[in-house]
């Protein structure tokens, strides 16, 4: 395996690949935030002629920040086919793995306790809520979804599990089922409704403060 030599190159010496299939302009400010926080720790991969193999987004972010130079690793030993394949594979590889939501929640909770800016970790607010908050009603076991998949209507009837999208829909469902206010009903709110309720709760807390 060839030894990795990291060089510092002026940004203007690097040439973005004209047919780069990744659309990343909207992600530049977010990547710039990462570089501002952590520094430019992942070098650009390029050929000796300056053609970028990997690192287009990082390069754009560095330019956005006004950085005069960036670290570069050369890949001159690769064939043209390997260069093209690597460009695709290195971006696609991020999709190969799944998140362990329980472990992710532990890490995010630690970051919250440490006062770290969660905007820097790459999740938007709703996505982070869906992965780290308890979105299920009390007493509802996720394992029961196996039973749900076998016979959806029977399961919903037995568990009185109603999926709604707003308070108004819950009121409508109660009316249709002739339920009294004190009668139990398992309600699962759609994620966007949960986000809205969380925002209202936060606003109410600020008002009380």
Buried (B, 14 or more C-beta within 10 A) or exposed (E): EEEEEEEEBEBEEBEEBEEBEEEBEEBBEBBBBBBEEEEBEBBBBBBEEBBBBBBBBBBBBBBBBEBEBBBBBBBEEBEEEEBBEBBEEEBEEEEEEEEEEEEBBEEBEEBEEEEEEEEBEEBEEBEBBBBBBEEEEEEEEEEEEEBBEEEEEEBBEEBEBBEBEBEEBBEEBBEEEEBEEEEEBBBBBBEEBBBBEBEEEEEEEEEEE
